[in-house]
Amino acid sequence: MVQLLIVDDEIHVVDRFYSTIDWRAVGIEQVHKAYSGPEALSLLEQFSIDIVLTDIQMPGMSGLELIAEIRRRWQKTKCILLSGYSEFNYAKEAILHQTEDYLLKPVKEKELLSTITRVMDKLRAEWEEIVSRQRLANTLKENLPLLRGNLLSDLLQGRQLPEAALRDKMKMLGFAGSEGKSFELMMIRLEDFPNDDANSLSLMEYAVSNIVEELFGERYYSWHTKDTHDYLVFVMMAKEADDAQLDTAWFERTASLLQSAVKTYLKGKVSVLVSGRGCFPQNLREFYDRTVSSFRKRIGSVQELFMRLDEQHQPETEVQTLYSLYEPPTLIHLLEAARWDSIEEKLRTAMEEMEHKCADSSEHLLEVYFSIASSYSYIAHKNGRPLSRLIGEDYDRMTDGTPFRSIKDLKEWAFRGLERIREDMDQETKYSRASLINEIRSFIEQNMNKEVSLQTISEHVYLHPVYVSKIYKLVTGENLSEYMNRVRMEKAEFMLKNSSDKIYEIAAQLGYQRPHSFNHAFKKSLGMTPQDYRDQFS
């Protein structure tokens, strides 16, 4: 969406350009008005304005001074100068400030639109260059460690990605062909470092990861992230084809060397825990959970230990864990974002997992119930509603403490409650938007004789101008500027037919600073001048 800002201290010039030119026909979606340099800067701070059309001579801040400030703060914004003077010095200054063009007043509409179109083409070409394949490749390379870490963090937390999507991401991040390969998970805990402030620890984590790559790089590809427990977690994939024959003693010696290097050069300590071998990505979440648990149970608070888990002798757990309800994005996050389809899918997946793993477990039934109930209570209270009002008689069952005796009962309760929460949130959104539209229209109609703009409307309703503009268009299907112009023209028609006020008086009552601007706007809308329209009824 291209946005244009018109700046001139002559109000009639701004109003004429604003209201008489069909900007949408050339691709301008939003037009803003300013009558001084400082007012223009204020709008530039609030909107992503692409093109500024400014007069060169204005009191206070001149057009050249305004452009100099724009060049300093918004380099992507294009500037066009308007002037009633053709002296060479002005043109020279315009060139020095890298303006796109220098137009002399009075400028014809055809010439202005031609210039705007040319500048828009230049803008489009620049953005195409910004998003070009080479630029994107360079940006990807610069941010590769962060992107790799984010993906690994998501996978460790259990985020499920479609097979094709994961394969594409792995290829993009330089791990093509990793699916189905054997891996080991190495978890490192930083201990007893001399400086424990956030910046120092970040540097130490970076240093430790570099040491790991240096020491293990001979035999392993490594991929790491920092998890929610502040452990550094490395996925280690062997470079040799037959990784099953790799020497575990070599790994342990190298881990010991890692601990020694950290102690000698970084003056700190690390504990290292290595999982058994698994298949990527199928075993990643399981191995991660097992490794975290082993760190807690077997290493605890003891420092500078090394441990390898033996996958052949893992104790079988008496109670199975339900993962799907806690995998990101969580139920609470989905409710906050009102992603209803995703919420239904998460609930279905959780119920199916429970049926598969522990269909007869009353404890798991209660676990899922408590998780869903707490999420529903959270979103209801966050929206300022008591949950009892939203889910009605289903709330009584919660307070009575009557347990659900089957997954079927729990599922019906969960989906019934979700539907009522959704209906309430949808109704609230509709009511809120309808109230906003009514308030906007009331403000426009009550202030028809004043300068009404998107900015003044936004200030009245205490909302950001971009939000006001988009919500108005979303609800009504009409741009706010189109509505304001339509209301003015309808009132103008009524006054021309039913009052004896002179045309310049009608123009003033409709907020036009000059009758000339009113004439232009009226003719643009109805195809004739206000006088010709009035003569039809005399």
C-alpha positions as CSV (number, residue, x, y, z in Angstrom):
1,M,0.0,0.0,0.0
2,V,1.6,3.3,-1.2
3,Q,1.0,6.3,1.1
4,L,1.4,9.9,0.0
5,L,1.9,13.0,2.2
6,I,1.0,16.5,0.7
7,V,2.7,19.4,2.6
8,D,2.0,23.1,1.9
9,D,1.2,26.1,4.1
10,E,-1.4,27.2,1.5
11,I,-4.4,25.2,2.7
12,H,-6.3,25.5,-0.5
13,V,-3.4,23.8,-2.5
14,V,-3.3,20.9,-0.1
15,D,-7.1,20.5,-0.1
16,R,-7.3,20.7,-3.9
17,F,-4.7,18.0,-4.4
18,Y,-6.2,15.9,-1.7
19,S,-9.8,16.0,-2.8
20,T,-9.9,16.5,-6.5
21,I,-7.3,13.9,-7.8
22,D,-8.2,10.2,-8.1
23,W,-5.1,8.9,-6.3
24,R,-6.4,5.4,-6.1
25,A,-6.4,5.2,-9.9
26,V,-2.6,5.5,-9.9
27,G,-2.1,3.1,-6.9
28,I,-2.0,5.5,-4.0
29,E,-4.1,3.9,-1.2
30,Q,-3.7,6.6,1.5
31,V,-3.2,10.4,1.2
32,H,-2.2,12.5,4.2
33,K,-2.3,16.3,4.6
34,A,0.0,18.6,6.5
35,Y,0.2,22.4,6.5
36,S,3.7,22.8,8.0
37,G,7.0,21.0,8.3
38,P,6.6,20.0,11.9
39,E,3.1,18.6,11.2
40,A,4.5,16.6,8.3
41,L,7.2,15.1,10.6
42,S,4.6,14.2,13.1
43,L,2.7,12.2,10.4
44,L,5.9,10.6,9.2
45,E,6.5,9.3,12.7
46,Q,3.1,7.6,12.7
47,F,2.7,6.3,9.2
48,S,4.9,4.4,6.7
49,I,4.8,7.2,4.1
50,D,6.4,6.4,0.8
51,I,6.2,9.7,-1.1
52,V,6.2,13.3,0.2
53,L,5.1,16.1,-2.0
54,T,6.1,19.4,-0.4
55,D,6.2,23.1,-1.1
56,I,9.7,24.6,-1.0
57,Q,8.8,27.9,0.8
58,M,6.9,27.5,4.1
59,P,7.2,29.6,7.3
60,G,9.2,28.0,10.1
61,M,10.6,24.9,8.5
62,S,11.1,25.2,4.8
63,G,10.5,22.3,2.3
64,L,14.3,21.9,1.9
65,E,14.8,21.6,5.7
66,L,11.9,19.1,5.8
67,I,13.5,17.0,3.1
68,A,16.9,17.1,4.8
69,E,15.3,15.7,8.0
70,I,13.4,13.0,5.9
71,R,16.7,12.0,4.3
72,R,18.3,11.7,7.7
73,R,15.5,9.6,9.3
74,W,13.5,7.9,6.5
75,Q,15.9,7.1,3.7
76,K,13.4,5.0,1.8
77,T,10.9,7.9,1.5
78,K,10.9,9.7,-1.8
79,C,10.5,13.5,-1.9
80,I,9.1,15.8,-4.7
81,L,9.4,19.6,-4.4
82,L,6.7,22.1,-5.4
83,S,7.7,25.7,-5.9
84,G,6.4,28.9,-7.5
85,Y,10.0,29.9,-8.2
86,S,12.2,28.7,-11.0
87,E,15.5,30.1,-9.9
88,F,18.5,27.9,-10.5
89,N,19.5,28.1,-6.8
90,Y,16.3,26.3,-5.7
91,A,16.8,23.6,-8.3
92,K,20.4,23.2,-7.2
93,E,19.3,22.8,-3.6
94,A,16.7,20.2,-4.6
95,I,19.4,18.2,-6.4
96,L,21.7,18.3,-3.4
97,H,18.9,16.9,-1.2
98,Q,18.3,14.1,-3.7
99,T,14.7,15.0,-4.4
100,E,13.0,13.0,-7.1
101,D,11.6,15.9,-9.0
102,Y,11.1,19.7,-8.9
103,L,7.7,20.9,-10.1
104,L,6.7,24.5,-10.7
105,K,3.3,25.9,-9.6
106,P,0.7,25.8,-10.8
107,V,1.3,22.2,-11.6
108,K,-1.1,20.4,-13.9
109,E,-2.8,17.2,-12.7
110,K,-1.4,15.2,-15.6
111,E,2.1,16.3,-14.9
112,L,1.8,15.6,-11.2
113,L,0.4,12.2,-11.7
114,S,3.1,11.4,-14.3
115,T,5.7,12.3,-11.7
116,I,4.1,10.4,-8.9
117,T,3.8,7.3,-11.2
118,R,7.5,7.5,-12.1
119,V,8.5,7.8,-8.5
120,M,6.3,4.8,-7.6
121,D,8.0,2.8,-10.3
122,K,11.4,3.7,-8.8
123,L,10.2,2.7,-5.3
124,R,8.9,-0.6,-6.6
125,A,12.2,-1.4,-8.4
126,E,14.1,-0.6,-5.2
127,W,12.0,-2.9,-3.1
128,E,12.3,-5.6,-5.7
129,E,16.0,-5.3,-5.3
130,I,15.8,-5.5,-1.5
131,V,13.8,-8.7,-1.7
132,S,15.9,-10.1,-4.5
133,R,17.3,-13.7,-4.2
134,Q,20.9,-12.5,-3.7
135,R,20.0,-10.0,-1.0
136,L,17.8,-12.6,0.8
137,A,20.6,-15.2,0.5
138,N,23.0,-12.7,2.2
139,T,20.6,-11.9,4.9
140,L,19.9,-15.6,5.5
141,K,23.6,-16.2,5.9
142,E,24.0,-13.4,8.4
143,N,21.2,-14.7,10.5
144,L,21.8,-18.4,10.1
145,P,22.9,-19.2,13.7
146,L,19.8,-17.5,15.1
147,L,17.4,-19.2,12.6
148,R,19.0,-22.6,13.3
149,G,18.7,-22.1,17.0
150,N,15.1,-21.1,16.8
151,L,14.2,-24.1,14.7
152,L,16.0,-26.5,17.1
153,S,14.3,-24.9,20.1
154,D,10.9,-25.4,18.5
155,L,11.6,-29.0,17.8
156,L,12.9,-29.7,21.3
157,Q,9.6,-28.2,22.7
158,G,7.6,-30.6,20.5
159,R,6.4,-28.3,17.7
160,Q,5.1,-30.5,15.0
161,L,6.0,-29.5,11.4
162,P,4.8,-31.2,8.3
163,E,7.4,-33.5,6.8
164,A,7.9,-31.4,3.6
165,A,8.0,-28.1,5.6
166,L,10.7,-29.5,7.9
167,R,12.7,-30.8,5.0
168,D,12.6,-27.4,3.3
169,K,13.6,-25.6,6.4
170,M,16.5,-28.0,7.1
171,K,17.7,-27.5,3.5
172,M,17.5,-23.8,3.8
173,L,19.5,-23.8,7.0
174,G,22.2,-26.0,5.6
175,F,21.1,-29.4,7.0
176,A,19.8,-31.0,3.9
177,G,19.4,-34.8,4.1
178,S,19.4,-34.8,8.0
179,E,16.0,-36.6,8.2
180,G,16.4,-40.2,9.2
181,K,20.0,-39.8,10.2
182,S,21.4,-41.0,13.5
183,F,22.1,-38.3,16.1
184,E,23.3,-37.8,19.7
185,L,22.1,-35.1,22.0
186,M,24.7,-33.3,24.1
187,M,23.5,-31.0,26.9
188,I,25.9,-28.6,28.6
189,R,25.3,-26.7,31.8
190,L,27.5,-23.6,32.5
191,E,28.7,-23.5,36.1
192,D,30.7,-21.2,38.3
193,F,31.7,-18.5,35.8
194,P,33.3,-15.4,37.2
195,N,30.9,-12.9,35.8
196,D,27.2,-13.9,35.9
197,D,25.6,-10.8,34.3
198,A,23.6,-11.4,31.2
199,N,26.1,-10.0,28.7
200,S,29.0,-11.9,30.1
201,L,27.1,-15.2,30.2
202,S,26.0,-14.7,26.6
203,L,29.7,-14.2,25.6
204,M,30.6,-17.4,27.5
205,E,27.8,-19.4,25.8
206,Y,29.1,-18.2,22.5
207,A,32.7,-19.1,23.4
208,V,31.6,-22.6,24.6
209,S,29.7,-23.3,21.4
210,N,32.8,-22.3,19.4
211,I,34.9,-24.7,21.5
212,V,32.5,-27.5,20.8
213,E,32.6,-26.9,17.1
214,E,36.4,-26.8,17.2
215,L,36.8,-30.0,19.2
216,F,34.0,-32.1,17.8
217,G,34.2,-30.8,14.3
218,E,36.6,-33.5,13.2
219,R,33.9,-36.1,13.4
220,Y,30.6,-34.4,14.0
221,Y,28.3,-31.7,12.6
222,S,26.9,-29.8,15.5
223,W,23.7,-27.7,15.7
224,H,22.8,-26.0,19.0
225,T,20.5,-23.7,20.9
226,K,19.9,-22.5,24.4
227,D,16.8,-24.0,26.0
228,T,14.4,-22.7,28.6
229,H,16.5,-24.2,31.4
230,D,19.6,-22.3,30.3
231,Y,21.3,-25.4,29.1
232,L,23.2,-25.4,25.8
233,V,21.7,-28.3,23.7
234,F,23.7,-29.7,20.8
235,V,22.4,-32.1,18.2
236,M,25.5,-34.0,17.1
237,M,25.4,-35.9,13.7
238,A,28.4,-38.0,12.7
239,K,30.2,-37.2,9.5
240,E,31.0,-40.8,8.9
241,A,28.5,-42.9,7.0
242,D,28.6,-45.8,9.5
243,D,28.2,-43.8,12.7
244,A,27.2,-46.9,14.7
245,Q,30.9,-47.9,14.7
246,L,32.2,-44.6,16.1
247,D,34.4,-44.8,19.2
248,T,32.4,-43.7,22.3
249,A,35.7,-43.4,24.2
250,W,36.8,-40.7,21.7
251,F,33.6,-38.8,22.5
252,E,34.2,-39.0,26.2
253,R,37.8,-37.9,25.9
254,T,36.8,-35.0,23.7
255,A,34.1,-34.0,26.3
256,S,36.7,-34.1,29.0
257,L,39.0,-31.9,26.8
258,L,36.0,-29.5,26.5
259,Q,35.7,-29.2,30.2
260,S,39.4,-28.6,30.6
261,A,39.4,-25.9,27.9
262,V,36.5,-24.1,29.5
263,K,38.2,-24.2,32.9
264,T,41.6,-23.1,31.6
265,Y,40.6,-20.4,29.1
266,L,37.1,-19.2,30.3
267,K,37.7,-19.7,34.0
268,G,34.4,-21.6,34.4
269,K,33.1,-25.1,34.7
270,V,30.6,-27.2,32.6
271,S,28.8,-30.4,33.2
272,V,28.1,-32.5,30.1
273,L,25.4,-35.1,29.5
274,V,25.1,-37.1,26.3
275,S,22.1,-39.1,25.2
276,G,22.2,-42.4,23.4
277,R,21.8,-42.5,19.6
278,G,18.4,-41.8,18.1
279,C,16.8,-41.1,14.7
280,F,16.3,-37.5,13.7
281,P,13.7,-36.0,14.1
282,Q,11.6,-38.8,15.4
283,N,13.4,-39.3,18.7
284,L,14.5,-35.7,19.3
285,R,11.7,-34.6,21.7
286,E,11.9,-37.9,23.6
287,F,15.7,-37.8,24.0
288,Y,15.6,-34.1,25.1
289,D,13.0,-34.8,27.8
290,R,15.0,-37.8,29.0
291,T,18.2,-35.8,29.1
292,V,16.7,-32.9,31.0
293,S,15.2,-35.4,33.5
294,S,18.6,-37.2,33.9
295,F,20.3,-33.9,34.5
296,R,17.9,-33.2,37.3
297,K,18.0,-36.7,38.8
298,R,21.5,-37.9,38.3
299,I,23.7,-34.8,38.2
300,G,21.7,-32.4,40.3
301,S,23.8,-29.6,41.8
302,V,27.1,-31.4,41.5
303,Q,29.4,-29.5,39.1
304,E,31.8,-30.5,36.3
305,L,30.5,-34.0,35.7
306,F,30.3,-36.0,32.4
307,M,27.6,-38.6,31.9
308,R,26.5,-40.7,28.9
309,L,23.0,-42.2,29.0
310,D,22.7,-45.8,27.9
311,E,19.7,-46.2,25.6
312,Q,19.7,-49.9,26.2
313,H,19.0,-49.6,29.9
314,Q,16.6,-46.8,30.2
315,P,14.1,-47.5,33.1
316,E,10.6,-47.9,31.9
317,T,8.3,-45.3,33.3
318,E,5.2,-46.4,35.1
319,V,3.1,-43.5,33.8
320,Q,3.2,-42.2,30.3
321,T,3.4,-38.5,29.5
322,L,0.9,-36.6,27.4
323,Y,2.8,-34.3,25.1
324,S,0.3,-32.9,22.6
325,L,-1.5,-30.5,25.0
326,Y,1.7,-28.8,26.0
327,E,3.4,-28.6,22.6
328,P,3.8,-25.0,21.3
329,P,1.8,-23.1,20.5
330,T,0.0,-23.8,23.8
331,L,-3.8,-23.7,24.3
332,I,-3.5,-20.4,26.1
333,H,-1.5,-18.9,23.3
334,L,-4.0,-20.1,20.7
335,L,-6.9,-18.7,22.7
336,E,-5.2,-15.3,23.0
337,A,-4.7,-15.3,19.2
338,A,-8.3,-16.5,18.6
339,R,-7.0,-19.3,16.3
340,W,-10.1,-21.4,16.5
341,D,-9.3,-24.0,13.9
342,S,-5.9,-24.6,15.6
343,I,-7.5,-24.9,19.0
344,E,-10.0,-27.5,17.8
345,E,-7.1,-29.4,16.2
346,K,-5.1,-29.3,19.4
347,L,-8.0,-30.5,21.5
348,R,-8.7,-33.4,19.1
349,T,-5.0,-34.4,19.1
350,A,-4.9,-34.4,22.9
351,M,-8.0,-36.6,23.1
352,E,-6.6,-39.0,20.5
353,E,-3.3,-39.2,22.3
354,M,-5.1,-39.9,25.6
355,E,-7.2,-42.7,24.0
356,H,-4.1,-44.2,22.5
357,K,-1.8,-44.1,25.6
358,C,-4.0,-44.1,28.7
359,A,-7.7,-44.5,27.8
360,D,-8.5,-46.0,31.3
361,S,-6.4,-43.5,33.4
362,S,-8.5,-41.3,35.6
363,E,-5.4,-39.3,36.4
364,H,-4.7,-38.4,32.8
365,L,-8.4,-37.5,32.4
366,L,-8.0,-35.1,35.3
367,E,-4.7,-33.7,33.9
368,V,-6.3,-32.8,30.6
369,Y,-9.4,-31.5,32.2
370,F,-7.4,-29.2,34.6
371,S,-5.3,-27.9,31.7
372,I,-8.3,-27.1,29.5
373,A,-10.2,-25.6,32.4
374,S,-7.4,-23.3,33.5
375,S,-6.9,-22.1,29.9
376,Y,-10.6,-21.3,29.6
377,S,-10.6,-19.5,32.9
378,Y,-7.5,-17.5,31.9
379,I,-8.9,-16.3,28.6
380,A,-12.4,-15.5,30.2
381,H,-10.8,-13.5,33.0
382,K,-8.4,-11.7,30.6
383,N,-11.5,-10.6,28.6
384,G,-13.2,-9.3,31.7
385,R,-15.7,-12.1,31.9
386,P,-16.5,-14.7,34.6
387,L,-16.2,-18.2,33.1
388,S,-19.5,-19.1,34.8
389,R,-21.4,-16.7,32.6
390,L,-19.7,-18.0,29.4
391,I,-20.2,-21.7,29.8
392,G,-23.3,-21.7,31.9
393,E,-24.4,-25.1,33.4
394,D,-21.0,-26.6,32.4
395,Y,-19.5,-24.4,35.1
396,D,-21.6,-26.0,37.8
397,R,-20.0,-29.4,37.0
398,M,-16.6,-27.8,37.7
399,T,-17.6,-26.3,41.0
400,D,-19.3,-29.5,42.1
401,G,-16.1,-31.4,41.5
402,T,-17.9,-34.1,39.5
403,P,-15.2,-35.9,37.6
404,F,-15.5,-36.9,34.0
405,R,-15.8,-40.6,33.7
406,S,-14.9,-40.9,30.0
407,I,-12.9,-39.2,27.4
408,K,-16.1,-38.8,25.4
409,D,-17.7,-36.7,28.2
410,L,-14.5,-34.6,28.5
411,K,-14.4,-34.0,24.8
412,E,-18.0,-32.9,24.6
413,W,-17.5,-30.5,27.6
414,A,-14.3,-29.0,26.1
415,F,-15.8,-28.3,22.7
416,R,-19.0,-27.0,24.1
417,G,-17.1,-24.6,26.3
418,L,-14.9,-23.5,23.4
419,E,-17.9,-22.7,21.2
420,R,-19.4,-20.5,23.9
421,I,-16.1,-18.6,24.4
422,R,-15.7,-18.2,20.7
423,E,-19.3,-16.8,20.4
424,D,-18.6,-14.3,23.2
425,M,-15.3,-13.1,21.7
426,D,-16.8,-12.8,18.2
427,Q,-19.8,-10.8,19.6
428,E,-17.5,-8.6,21.6
429,T,-15.4,-7.9,18.5
430,K,-18.4,-7.0,16.4
431,Y,-19.9,-4.8,19.1
432,S,-16.5,-3.0,19.7
433,R,-16.1,-2.4,16.0
434,A,-19.7,-1.2,15.5
435,S,-19.3,1.2,18.4
436,L,-16.1,2.5,16.9
437,I,-17.7,3.1,13.5
438,N,-20.6,4.9,15.1
439,E,-18.3,7.1,17.1
440,I,-16.2,8.0,14.0
441,R,-19.3,8.9,12.0
442,S,-20.8,11.0,14.8
443,F,-17.5,12.9,15.1
444,I,-17.4,13.6,11.4
445,E,-20.9,14.8,11.2
446,Q,-20.6,17.0,14.3
447,N,-17.4,18.6,13.0
448,M,-18.2,19.1,9.4
449,N,-17.4,22.8,9.5
450,K,-13.9,22.1,10.8
451,E,-10.8,20.4,9.4
452,V,-11.5,16.7,9.9
453,S,-8.7,14.3,9.0
454,L,-7.7,10.7,9.8
455,Q,-5.3,12.2,12.4
456,T,-8.0,14.3,14.2
457,I,-10.4,11.3,14.1
458,S,-7.8,9.0,15.6
459,E,-7.0,11.4,18.4
460,H,-10.7,11.6,19.2
461,V,-11.1,7.9,19.5
462,Y,-7.6,7.3,21.1
463,L,-6.5,4.8,18.5
464,H,-3.6,4.6,16.0
465,P,-4.6,6.1,12.6
466,V,-3.5,3.0,10.7
467,Y,-5.8,0.8,12.9
468,V,-8.7,3.3,12.5
469,S,-8.3,3.4,8.7
470,K,-8.1,-0.4,8.3
471,I,-11.0,-1.3,10.7
472,Y,-13.3,1.3,9.0
473,K,-12.6,-0.2,5.6
474,L,-12.9,-3.8,6.9
475,V,-16.3,-3.2,8.5
476,T,-17.9,-0.8,6.0
477,G,-16.1,-1.7,2.8
478,E,-15.5,2.0,2.2
479,N,-12.4,4.1,2.8
480,L,-12.7,6.7,5.5
481,S,-11.7,9.5,3.1
482,E,-14.4,8.3,0.7
483,Y,-17.0,8.4,3.5
484,M,-16.0,11.9,4.6
485,N,-16.2,13.1,1.0
486,R,-19.6,11.4,0.5
487,V,-21.1,13.0,3.7
488,R,-19.8,16.4,2.6
489,M,-21.3,16.1,-0.8
490,E,-24.6,14.9,0.5
491,K,-24.8,17.8,2.9
492,A,-23.7,20.1,0.1
493,E,-26.5,18.9,-2.1
494,F,-29.1,19.4,0.6
495,M,-27.9,22.9,1.4
496,L,-27.7,23.9,-2.3
497,K,-31.3,22.8,-2.8
498,N,-32.8,23.9,0.5
499,S,-30.9,27.0,1.7
500,S,-30.3,30.5,0.4
501,D,-26.7,30.5,1.7
502,K,-24.1,31.7,-0.8
503,I,-21.7,29.0,-2.2
504,Y,-18.7,30.4,-0.3
505,E,-20.8,30.2,2.9
506,I,-21.7,26.6,2.2
507,A,-18.0,25.8,1.5
508,A,-17.0,27.2,4.9
509,Q,-19.7,25.3,6.7
510,L,-18.4,22.1,5.1
511,G,-14.8,22.7,6.3
512,Y,-13.3,24.0,3.0
513,Q,-10.9,26.9,3.5
514,R,-11.5,28.2,0.0
515,P,-14.6,28.1,-2.3
516,H,-12.3,27.0,-5.1
517,S,-11.5,23.8,-3.4
518,F,-15.2,23.1,-2.7
519,N,-16.0,23.7,-6.4
520,H,-13.3,21.3,-7.5
521,A,-14.5,18.6,-5.1
522,F,-18.2,19.0,-5.9
523,K,-17.5,18.9,-9.7
524,K,-15.3,15.8,-9.2
525,S,-18.1,14.1,-7.3
526,L,-21.3,15.2,-9.2
527,G,-19.9,16.2,-12.6
528,M,-21.0,19.8,-12.3
529,T,-20.3,23.0,-10.3
530,P,-22.3,23.8,-7.2
531,Q,-23.9,26.7,-9.0
532,D,-24.9,24.6,-11.9
533,Y,-26.4,22.1,-9.5
534,R,-28.3,24.8,-7.6
535,D,-29.7,26.3,-10.9
536,Q,-31.4,23.0,-11.6
537,F,-33.7,23.6,-8.7
538,S,-34.3,27.3,-9.0
